[in-house]
Amino acid sequence: MQRNIRANLIWLSIMVAGFVLIDGLEFSGLINTFIENALVTILINIILATGLNLIIGFAGQFSLGHAGFMAIGAYATGIITQNIATPLGFWLSVIVGVVFAIIAAIIIGVPTLRLRGDYLAIATMGASEIIRVVINNLKITNGPAGIFNIPQFATWPVIYIVMCITTIATANFIHSRAGRAILSVREDDIAAEAMGINTTKWKLAAFVFGAATAAIGGSMHASYLQTIAPGDFGIMNSIALLIIVVLGGSGSLTGTFLAAAVLGVIDTVLQNFGTLRMVIYAIALILLMVFKPSGLLGRWELSFKNVGQNRKKKEARKA
């Protein structure tokens, strides 16, 4: 417990330092509007991809339905903040989006999480498309035209703080008793079930947790960009998040951070290359996966749990 608290405090200090650094760079003018947009995109991708990594990398469930849960959060924020244009309305919309995403995840997860591998991926992709088609045909969502002029309550400091909270919550969930059960299901679900672990229950728990973070990411996306449409939440969006997870290392939150930053920088640098941008982007991904098929970090995780332990051991030996 003390090790977890110490590690969380160290991470919190790093996050506060990061906030002060970005704020200082923005105040000095080194971060302009273009760079801020790129930075916010990276932060939102981290929120979304850490939740997806929990489902794919830690629970071992191959899901392609993340964009659907993101859409639920985005539309909840778009609809509610247009009627209650206050900070209270914004945070209420985030909570409503999370609740609806959890309900949708339970409805989708109960029948589909009994499937494995490609079958599960196809089922979750189909469920995500159903959510998008429903949104596309509802009057309250403004159909294919989407929602415009959404009040902007999610500025970069808000998104940064939300990213820190979701990451700490995800990391603590992974290192909890529930997280260890989920990891055992990933390694061998038959052996885990033989040991008395309810595999369906823990698969569903990871799926629901990931869906909730996706809804939060969707709310940040809608409020920052101030415009959303059903086309923003298609299968390509789910695949883009999957690329971040696989590239960083399936089963590594540190890798997700690194991959989201690397891809965000590559995408920003290639803006001037026009139509060649996506070709260069794809070649860069192919080269990275050829020379590093397990992802940039594999399952390696940056951890501060052992900080101070070596000093205590030395003191114990001297005593």
C-alpha positions in Angstrom: 0.0 0.0 0.0 2.8 2.4 1.0 4.7 1.6 -2.2 1.5 2.4 -4.3 1.0 5.7 -2.4 4.7 6.7 -2.9 4.5 5.8 -6.6 1.3 7.8 -7.1 2.8 10.8 -5.3 5.9 10.7 -7.6 3.6 10.4 -10.7 1.5 13.3 -9.4 4.7 15.4 -9.0 5.7 14.6 -12.6 2.3 15.5 -13.9 2.3 18.9 -12.0 5.8 19.6 -13.4 4.5 18.8 -16.9 1.6 21.2 -16.4 3.8 24.0 -15.2 6.2 23.4 -18.1 3.4 23.5 -20.8 1.9 26.5 -19.1 5.2 28.3 -19.1 5.9 27.5 -22.8 2.4 28.8 -23.7 2.9 32.0 -21.6 6.2 32.6 -23.4 4.6 32.2 -26.8 6.6 29.0 -27.8 3.3 27.1 -27.9 1.0 28.7 -30.5 -2.5 27.7 -31.5 -1.3 25.1 -34.0 1.0 23.3 -31.5 -1.7 23.5 -28.8 -4.2 21.7 -31.1 -1.6 19.0 -31.7 -0.9 18.8 -28.0 -4.7 18.5 -27.1 -5.1 15.8 -29.8 -2.2 13.8 -28.1 -3.8 14.2 -24.7 -7.2 13.0 -25.9 -5.6 10.1 -27.7 -3.9 9.1 -24.5 -7.2 9.1 -22.6 -8.8 6.9 -25.3 -5.8 4.6 -25.9 -5.1 3.9 -22.2 -8.7 2.6 -21.9 -8.3 0.5 -25.1 -5.0 -0.8 -23.9 -6.7 -2.0 -20.7 -9.2 -4.0 -22.8 -6.6 -5.3 -25.4 -3.3 -5.3 -23.7 -4.2 -6.2 -20.1 -7.5 -8.2 -20.5 -6.5 -9.8 -23.8 -9.8 -8.9 -25.5 -9.5 -7.7 -29.1 -12.0 -4.9 -29.4 -12.7 -2.6 -32.3 -15.7 -0.8 -30.8 -13.9 2.1 -29.0 -15.2 4.8 -31.4 -18.8 3.9 -30.5 -18.3 4.6 -26.8 -16.4 7.8 -27.7 -19.4 8.9 -29.8 -21.7 8.4 -26.8 -19.6 10.7 -24.6 -19.2 13.3 -27.4 -22.9 13.4 -28.2 -23.9 13.6 -24.5 -21.7 16.6 -24.1 -22.8 18.2 -27.4 -26.5 17.9 -26.6 -26.4 18.8 -22.9 -24.0 21.7 -23.1 -26.1 23.3 -25.9 -29.0 23.4 -23.5 -27.0 24.0 -20.2 -24.1 26.1 -21.3 -22.3 26.2 -17.9 -19.4 24.4 -16.4 -21.8 22.5 -14.3 -23.7 21.4 -17.4 -20.4 20.3 -19.0 -19.4 18.1 -16.1 -23.0 16.8 -15.9 -22.7 15.8 -19.6 -19.4 14.0 -18.9 -21.1 11.9 -16.2 -24.2 11.2 -18.4 -21.9 10.1 -21.2 -20.0 7.8 -18.9 -23.2 6.3 -17.5 -24.7 5.7 -21.0 -21.3 4.2 -22.2 -21.3 1.8 -19.2 -24.9 0.7 -20.0 -24.0 0.2 -23.7 -20.8 -1.7 -22.7 -22.7 -4.0 -20.5 -25.4 -4.7 -23.2 -22.6 -5.3 -25.8 -20.2 -7.0 -23.5 -22.4 -9.7 -22.0 -23.1 -11.6 -25.2 -19.8 -10.7 -27.1 -17.2 -11.3 -24.5 -17.8 -15.0 -24.7 -16.3 -14.8 -28.1 -12.5 -14.8 -28.8 -10.0 -13.2 -31.1 -11.3 -12.2 -34.6 -14.9 -13.0 -33.7 -14.9 -10.6 -30.8 -13.2 -7.9 -32.9 -15.9 -8.3 -35.6 -18.7 -8.3 -33.0 -17.5 -5.1 -31.2 -16.9 -3.4 -34.6 -20.5 -4.2 -35.5 -21.8 -2.9 -32.2 -19.8 0.4 -32.8 -21.4 0.7 -36.2 -24.8 0.2 -34.8 -24.2 3.1 -32.3 -23.0 5.3 -35.2 -26.0 4.5 -37.4 -28.4 5.1 -34.5 -26.8 8.5 -33.9 -27.0 9.2 -37.7 -30.7 8.7 -37.7 -31.8 10.4 -34.5 -33.4 13.9 -34.5 -31.8 14.9 -31.2 -28.3 14.3 -32.6 -29.1 16.4 -35.8 -28.5 13.3 -37.9 -25.7 13.3 -40.5 -25.2 17.1 -40.2 -23.9 16.7 -36.6 -23.8 19.3 -33.9 -22.1 22.7 -34.2 -21.2 25.6 -31.9 -20.8 23.4 -28.9 -19.7 25.6 -25.9 -15.9 25.1 -25.2 -15.4 24.2 -21.6 -12.6 21.6 -22.3 -9.5 23.8 -22.7 -6.0 22.2 -22.7 -5.6 22.5 -18.8 -8.9 20.7 -18.3 -8.0 18.0 -20.7 -4.5 17.6 -19.2 -6.0 17.2 -15.7 -8.6 14.7 -17.0 -5.9 12.8 -18.8 -3.8 12.6 -15.5 -6.9 11.4 -13.5 -7.9 8.7 -16.0 -4.3 7.4 -16.3 -3.9 7.2 -12.5 -7.3 5.5 -12.2 -6.4 3.0 -14.9 -3.0 2.3 -13.5 -4.4 1.7 -10.0 -7.1 -0.5 -11.4 -4.5 -2.6 -13.2 -2.5 -3.0 -10.0 -5.5 -3.8 -7.8 -6.9 -7.3 -7.0 -9.3 -6.8 -10.0 -6.3 -6.0 -12.2 -4.5 -9.2 -11.2 -7.6 -11.2 -11.9 -7.8 -9.6 -15.4 -4.1 -10.3 -16.1 -4.6 -14.0 -15.1 -7.5 -14.2 -17.6 -5.3 -12.7 -20.3 -2.5 -15.3 -19.6 -4.7 -18.3 -19.5 -8.5 -18.0 -19.1 -9.0 -21.8 -18.6 -6.4 -22.0 -15.8 -7.8 -18.8 -14.3 -11.3 -20.3 -14.3 -10.0 -23.5 -12.8 -8.6 -21.4 -9.9 -12.1 -20.0 -9.2 -11.9 -16.7 -11.1 -15.1 -15.6 -12.9 -13.5 -14.9 -16.3 -16.6 -13.4 -17.9 -17.0 -11.0 -15.0 -13.5 -9.6 -15.1 -13.5 -9.4 -18.9 -16.7 -7.4 -18.6 -15.1 -5.2 -15.9 -12.2 -4.3 -18.1 -14.5 -3.7 -21.1 -16.8 -1.4 -19.1 -13.8 0.5 -17.6 -12.4 1.1 -21.0 -15.8 2.2 -22.4 -16.1 4.8 -19.6 -12.7 6.3 -20.4 -13.6 6.4 -24.1 -16.8 8.3 -23.2 -14.7 10.8 -21.2 -12.3 11.2 -24.2 -15.3 11.8 -26.5 -16.6 14.5 -24.2 -13.3 16.3 -24.2 -13.1 15.9 -28.0 -16.6 17.4 -28.5 -16.1 20.3 -26.2 -12.7 21.3 -27.4 -13.4 21.0 -31.2 -16.9 22.4 -30.7 -18.3 20.4 -33.6 -19.1 16.7 -34.0 -20.6 14.5 -36.7 -21.3 10.7 -37.0 -18.5 10.4 -39.5 -16.0 11.3 -36.8 -16.6 8.0 -35.0 -16.3 5.4 -37.7 -14.2 2.2 -37.8 -11.1 4.2 -38.9 -11.2 6.0 -35.6 -11.1 2.7 -33.7 -8.2 1.5 -35.9 -6.3 4.7 -35.2 -6.5 4.0 -31.5 -5.6 0.4 -32.0 -2.5 1.5 -33.9 -1.4 3.6 -30.8 -1.9 0.6 -28.5 0.0 -1.8 -30.7 2.7 0.6 -31.7 3.4 1.6 -28.0 3.3 -2.0 -26.8 0.2 -3.9 -26.0 0.1 -4.1 -22.2 2.2 -1.0 -21.5 0.6 2.3 -20.4 4.0 3.9 -20.8 4.1 2.7 -24.3 0.7 4.2 -25.0 2.0 7.6 -23.9 5.1 7.3 -26.1 3.2 6.0 -29.1 0.5 8.8 -28.9 3.2 11.4 -28.6 5.3 9.9 -31.5 2.3 9.6 -33.8 1.1 13.1 -32.8 4.5 14.6 -33.6 4.8 12.7 -36.9 1.2 13.7 -37.9 2.0 17.4 -37.1 5.4 17.4 -38.9 3.8 15.9 -42.0 1.0 18.5 -42.3 3.0 20.3 -45.0 3.3 17.2 -47.2 -0.3 17.3 -48.5 -1.6 14.0 -50.0 1.8 12.4 -49.4 1.3 12.7 -45.7 -0.7 9.5 -45.2 1.7 7.5 -47.5 4.7 8.7 -45.4 2.8 8.1 -42.2 1.9 4.5 -43.3 5.5 3.8 -44.4 6.8 5.0 -41.0 4.3 2.7 -39.2 5.3 -0.3 -41.4 9.0 0.3 -40.7 8.4 0.6 -37.0 6.4 -2.6 -36.9 8.9 -4.5 -39.0 11.9 -3.6 -36.8 9.9 -3.6 -33.5 6.9 -6.0 -33.8 6.2 -6.1 -30.1 5.8 -2.3 -30.1 8.1 0.4 -29.0 8.2 -0.7 -25.3 6.6 -4.2 -25.4 5.2 -4.8 -22.0 7.8 -2.7 -20.2 6.4 -0.2 -17.7 8.1 2.8 -16.1 7.6 2.3 -12.4 8.5 4.2 -9.2 7.4 1.5 -6.8 10.9 0.5 -5.9 12.2 4.0 -5.3 13.6 4.1 -1.8 13.6 0.3 -1.4 17.3 -0.2 -2.2 18.3 2.5 0.4 16.2 0.7 3.0 17.8 -2.7 2.1 21.3 -1.2 2.5 20.4 0.3 5.8 19.0 -3.1 6.9 22.2 -4.9 5.9 24.3 -2.3 7.8 22.1 -2.8 10.9 
